[in-house]
Amino acid sequence: MSAFDVRDLLKVAGQREAAVAATGEASARVPPAEAGAKLPGPAISPLVLAGLVRGAEFVLIAGFGLVLHQTMLRGLVPLGLPYAAAILAVSGLALALFQAAGTYRMAAFRAFFPAALKLTAGWSLAFLLVAAGMVLAKVADHYSRLWLGTYFAGGLMLVLGGRFLLAQVVGAQVRKGRFDRRTAIVGGGPVAEELIRALEAQGDTGIRIVGVFDDRNDDRSTDVVAGYPKLGTVSDLVAYARQARLDLIVFTLPISAEGRILQMLAKLWVLPIDIRLSAHATKLRLRPRAYSYIGSVPVLDVFDKPIADWDVVVKAAFDRSVGLALLVLLSPVMLAVALAVRLTSPGPILFRQKRHGFNNELIEVFKFRSMYVDQCDHEAARQVTRGDPRVTPVGRFIRKSSLDELPQLLNVIRGDLSLVGPRPHALQAKAANTLYDQVVDGYFARHRVKPGITGWAQVNGWRGETDTSEKLQRRVEHDLYYIENWSVLLDLQILITTPFALFRTQNAY
């Protein structure tokens, strides 16, 4: 089932949940988030760590070969193509053999001595293969044997020394819980117990179960499941995920319970968290590649966190580098706007407003002040309309041209915002006198990624006033499309298109 199929079904389930909420039957209880315990910081992606280690070791090995040549053979033997080819061959073969031996897994990063044996074997085999190639090509006499011997011994010591230090750092971070995949189990009973036992039987999954959530309150769902407490209902799980770091949700309900699963997903899909359906105890048997695996436990993918692992690194680097460049490039314009605001109406130049950011966290967004100080609406309880008397003459111009948004480049550099993403809305923003999240089912799914200065909705004409539910619905639909289809190229397309979109000012006041 595709993500789009699931979303269509969630709209129906969401209507059911809204009806339940309207009767007051839904739980409002918020479970304690590991009271008294210091929660770990942001998770470190093992995939990103492995990539960084690969890159660092390639640079270390190749760099050592070059430095060794310049130290031992400079002025005697030119570097030339033969030595450069040998250095690259050793570096590439060594990394390939390290990879084949499994030394780029978390278990290898944590346990130095077992990994050291594999690294030594891989390093030795790489040199053996390169030496064999030299002999077969009849070029072995062109290389210094002293250089080769020193490269072998010194390079191995560098690699092992680096891995020893890495094991100390990784071990410290593991003890802090930075590599844990903090996991919530949805559903109780024997099936949940069996899944938990299977996960605990494997020592290298990185899974840390935080508790069990279940809507049932009968004998099928006890207060403790396999030693883990029941922390509340699925509604409580949403509140928990807003308060504490949570990386994975695993359903233990059978696939046949489609109605219950959809009702729960209608609440949970708004979270920036991987959601899986356990296939451990199901009688359904699919081909092995139809599953993904937590260790050796099979699961079916329902939702993935939209931007994860290397995508997070790429988007953050893109935001910071391009954001800083735009800040420098547009600084004369920003200075001119700041002077205009300051000279035409008394009060501060910048306007600060609380808005919802990633995963509904509160962030403070900067804008150039466009209203008279005594009429500023920090909660956005009343939308700005055409000819609004609260807006200053300069404010009217900078709002239409979106120049008032330029200080948000500072938010990008601070990490609160992205350059491109769903626009962050004020806390009390309304459409047709109704709060946004009450107008559109799944509205908070926009917050599964970091909000942005501009977005797919804005370049497609959905910027400015959202005085009707239809306008808000269209904006949310565009935001969800962006989240599902994110790429750096899409971000570039939106950035390049944004200046042209600013000429369409019919909805901007």
DAQUIWO-V16223 format. One line per field, one symbol per residue. ss: DSSP state (h for helix, s for strand, l for the rest). psi: psi as a letter, one per 30 degrees, with the letter a starting at -180 (. if undefined). A space follows every 50 residues. Layout:
ss->???
psi->???
This chain:
ss->llhhhhhhhhhhhhhhhhhhhhlllllllllllllllllllllllhhhhh hhhhhhhhhhhhhhhhhhhhhhlllllllhhhhhhhhhhhhhhhhhhhhh lllllhhhhhlhhhhhhhhhhhhhhhhhhhhhhhhhlllhhhllhhhhhh hhhhhhhhhhhhhhhhhhhhhhhhhlllllssssssllhhhhhhhhhhhh llllllsssssssllllllllllssllssssslhhhhhhhhhhllllsss sllllllhhhhhhhhhhhlllllssssslllllllllhhhlsssllssss sssllllllhhhhhhhhhhhhhhhhhhhhlhhhhhhhhhhhhhhllllls sssssslhhhlsssssssllslhhhlllllllllllllllslhhhhhhhh llhhhllhhhhhhhlllssslllllslllssllsshhhhlllhhhhhhll lssslhhhhlllllllllhhhhhhhhhhhhhhhhlllhhhhhhhhhhhhh hllllllll
psi->kleeeeeeefeeeeeeeeeeeffgfkkgkjkkiikfkjklakkkkeeeee eeeeeeeeeeeeeeeeeeefeegkfekleaeeeeeeeeeeeeeeeeeeee fgggleeefejeeeeeeeeeeeeeeeeeeeeeeeeefhgeffkkeeeeee eeeeeeeeeeeeeeeeeeeeeeeeffgffkjjkkkjkaaeeeeeeeeeef fkfgfgkjkfakkkfkgaffjlfkjhfkkjfaaeeeeeeeffelkkfkkk kgklffheeeeeeeffefffkikkkljkgeglfkjlkeffllkjcgjklk kekkkejlbfeeeeeeeeeeeeeeeeeeegeeeeeeeeeeeeffkkllek kkkklkbkhgkkljkklkkflkefgkjffhfkkklkgkffkleeeeefee fgfffeffeeeeefgelleklkkkllegklkhgkkeffekkgefffgflk llelleeefggilbkifleeeeeeeeeeeeeeefgkleeeeeeeeefeee fffjgfgk.
